[in-house]
Amino acid sequence: MRIALLSDIHGNLLALEAVVADARRRGVDQIVNLGDILSGPLQPLETAQYLMAQNWPTIAGNHERQLLAITAEKPGGESDRFAREQLGEVELVWLRSLPKTMQLSDEIFLCHGTPRSDIEYFLDTQDGPRLRMATAPEIADRIGDQASMLVCCGHTHIPRVLRSARGQWLVNPGSVGLQAWDDDHPIRYVAENGSPDARYAIVERTTRGWRTESISVPYDHEAMASLASRNGREDWARWLRTGWADE
């Protein structure tokens, strides 16, 4: 069984199509989606419609939760608000149906952030102005009593393959749709992959454990950067164009 792990698509349909074509060319048996699917100034409606037609195992990320929580009194963030305004009731019903985590098999557990939270970083830690790789004690705390031998996560957009103290494989495939971003809580910090190429991973069970391949796929990132710019998001345009958070 060869499984393609996709995460953090963020409405980037061109990147998603490129990743799916690459995964199918490599002969994967299954594709799973680890959340943060639509939020951003790109193509949320078209991306939702594409994914709804695939019927892949899919979990919700923090942005699905935040998007669905938007009200007149609580308008949410700019990226979530843009996506919510593009969606119809059919797409919203689909988003509401997505679980927060999923036990894909006896050996495989899917989460967006960590097993206990969709906004907690798992394999990375915010340290000053950047994310760094998490320490072994940090990972042990975050994994808690989750005992699956393969635990898959997203959220940070940073590809990582680590092992827990119990020998579990921990995989973040990186982001399909957005290779850099920033946040300003508690201070401004950035995450960046240094190139605009779409990221995903393939995992495969072998006699010695889980083999993981982290993959980057070129696509027409300039088209998506231009779309972000037309939609008033020059920050996203820069991130999509370069994979760096700052100029």
C-alpha positions in Angstrom: 0.0 0.0 0.0 1.5 3.3 -1.1 -0.3 6.3 0.4 0.1 9.9 -0.8 -0.2 12.4 2.1 -1.5 15.9 1.1 -2.0 18.8 3.5 -2.5 22.5 3.6 -3.9 23.0 0.1 -5.3 26.4 0.9 -7.4 26.7 -2.2 -4.4 26.3 -4.6 -6.1 24.2 -7.2 -3.2 24.3 -9.7 -0.8 23.0 -7.1 -3.3 20.3 -6.1 -3.7 19.1 -9.6 0.0 19.0 -10.2 0.5 17.0 -7.0 -2.3 14.5 -7.8 -0.9 14.0 -11.3 2.5 13.3 -9.9 1.2 10.9 -7.2 -0.8 9.0 -9.7 2.2 8.7 -12.1 4.1 7.2 -9.1 1.4 4.6 -8.7 -0.1 5.4 -5.3 -2.9 3.3 -4.0 -4.6 5.9 -1.9 -4.5 9.7 -1.3 -5.4 11.3 2.0 -6.0 15.0 2.9 -4.8 16.4 6.3 -6.7 19.6 6.3 -6.5 23.4 5.8 -8.1 22.9 2.5 -9.6 26.2 1.3 -8.6 29.2 3.3 -6.8 31.9 1.3 -7.3 34.3 -1.7 -7.1 31.7 -4.5 -9.8 29.2 -5.6 -11.6 27.9 -2.6 -14.9 27.0 -4.4 -13.2 25.2 -7.3 -10.9 23.4 -4.9 -13.8 22.2 -2.7 -15.7 21.0 -5.7 -12.6 19.1 -7.0 -12.0 17.4 -3.6 -15.7 16.6 -3.0 -15.6 14.6 -6.3 -12.6 12.5 -5.2 -14.0 11.1 -1.9 -10.5 10.8 -0.3 -10.1 10.2 3.4 -10.1 13.9 4.6 -9.8 15.6 8.0 -10.5 19.2 8.9 -7.7 21.6 9.9 -7.9 24.7 12.1 -8.9 26.8 9.1 -12.0 24.6 8.4 -13.1 25.2 12.0 -12.3 28.9 11.8 -14.1 29.4 8.5 -17.2 27.6 9.7 -17.3 29.7 12.9 -17.5 33.1 11.0 -20.5 35.2 11.8 -21.5 38.8 11.4 -20.3 39.4 15.0 -17.1 37.4 14.5 -15.9 38.0 10.9 -12.7 35.9 11.3 -9.4 36.4 9.5 -9.1 37.7 6.0 -8.1 34.4 4.4 -10.9 32.5 6.1 -13.4 35.2 5.2 -12.5 35.2 1.5 -13.0 31.5 1.3 -16.2 31.5 3.2 -17.7 34.1 0.9 -17.0 31.9 -2.1 -18.7 28.8 -0.8 -22.2 27.6 -1.1 -24.3 25.5 1.3 -23.2 22.2 -0.4 -19.6 23.0 0.2 -20.2 24.1 3.8 -22.1 20.9 4.5 -19.2 18.9 3.3 -16.8 20.9 5.5 -19.0 20.4 8.5 -18.9 16.6 7.9 -15.1 16.3 8.2 -13.7 14.8 11.3 -10.9 16.4 13.4 -8.8 13.3 13.4 -9.0 9.9 11.8 -7.7 6.4 12.6 -7.1 5.3 9.0 -6.1 1.8 10.0 -4.7 0.0 13.1 -1.3 1.5 12.2 -2.1 4.9 10.8 -3.4 8.0 12.6 -4.2 11.3 10.9 -4.3 14.7 12.6 -3.8 18.2 11.4 -1.8 19.7 14.2 -1.3 17.2 17.0 -3.5 14.4 18.2 -4.9 16.7 20.8 -5.2 20.1 19.0 -5.6 21.4 15.4 -3.6 24.5 16.2 -0.6 23.0 18.0 2.6 22.5 16.1 3.8 18.9 16.3 7.2 18.5 14.7 8.2 22.1 14.9 8.3 24.8 17.6 8.0 28.5 17.3 11.3 29.9 18.7 11.8 33.7 18.3 11.3 34.8 14.7 11.2 31.3 13.1 10.1 27.7 13.5 12.7 25.1 14.6 12.5 21.3 14.7 10.8 20.2 17.9 12.8 18.4 20.6 12.3 14.8 21.6 10.6 15.9 24.9 8.3 18.3 23.1 7.3 15.5 20.7 6.7 13.1 23.5 4.4 15.6 25.2 2.5 16.4 22.1 1.9 12.8 20.9 0.5 11.8 24.3 -0.9 8.3 24.4 -1.4 8.0 20.6 0.2 4.6 19.9 -0.2 4.3 16.1 3.1 3.4 14.4 2.5 6.0 11.7 1.2 9.4 12.7 0.6 12.0 9.9 0.2 15.7 10.5 0.3 19.1 8.7 -0.3 22.7 9.9 3.2 24.1 9.8 3.7 23.6 6.0 7.3 22.3 6.8 8.1 18.8 5.5 9.4 16.6 8.3 10.0 12.9 9.0 10.9 12.2 12.6 10.7 9.2 15.0 9.2 9.3 18.5 10.9 7.9 21.5 8.6 4.8 21.1 9.8 4.3 17.5 6.7 5.7 15.8 7.1 7.3 12.4 5.9 10.9 12.4 5.4 12.5 9.0 4.5 16.1 7.9 4.3 16.1 4.1 4.5 19.9 4.0 2.1 22.1 2.1 0.6 21.5 -1.3 -0.5 25.1 -1.7 1.6 27.6 0.3 5.3 27.5 0.9 5.8 30.4 3.2 3.7 32.3 5.7 3.9 34.5 8.8 2.1 35.0 12.1 2.3 37.7 14.7 1.4 35.9 17.9 3.1 36.2 20.3 5.6 38.0 18.1 6.1 38.0 14.4 7.6 34.8 13.1 7.8 33.1 9.7 7.8 29.6 8.2 9.4 29.2 4.7 10.6 26.4 2.4 12.6 28.6 0.1 11.0 27.5 -3.2 7.4 27.8 -4.6 7.1 24.2 -5.5 4.2 22.2 -4.2 5.0 19.6 -1.4 3.6 16.2 -0.5 4.8 12.8 0.7 4.4 9.1 -0.1 4.5 6.6 2.7 4.8 2.8 2.1 4.8 -0.1 4.5 7.9 -2.3 4.2 9.2 -5.2 6.2 11.4 -2.8 8.2 8.8 -0.2 8.8 7.4 2.9 7.0 9.4 4.2 4.1 8.7 7.9 3.5 9.4 9.9 0.4 9.1 13.7 0.6 8.4 15.2 -2.8 8.4 18.7 -4.4 6.5 19.3 -7.6 6.8 22.3 -9.9 3.6 24.0 -11.1 2.4 27.3 -12.5 3.0 29.2 -9.2 3.1 32.5 -11.0 -0.5 32.1 -12.0 -1.5 31.6 -8.4 0.7 34.5 -7.3 -1.0 36.8 -9.8 -4.4 35.7 -8.6 -3.5 36.4 -5.0 -2.3 39.9 -6.1 -5.6 40.5 -8.0 -7.5 39.6 -4.8 -5.6 42.1 -2.8 -3.1 39.8 -1.0 0.4 40.9 -1.9 1.8 38.9 1.0 0.4 35.7 -0.4 1.6 36.7 -3.9 5.2 37.0 -2.5 4.9 33.7 -0.6 3.5 31.8 -3.7 6.0 33.4 -6.0 9.2 32.7 -4.0 8.6 30.3 -1.1 10.2 32.9 1.2 8.2 34.9 3.8 10.2 38.2 3.3 11.7 39.9 0.3 
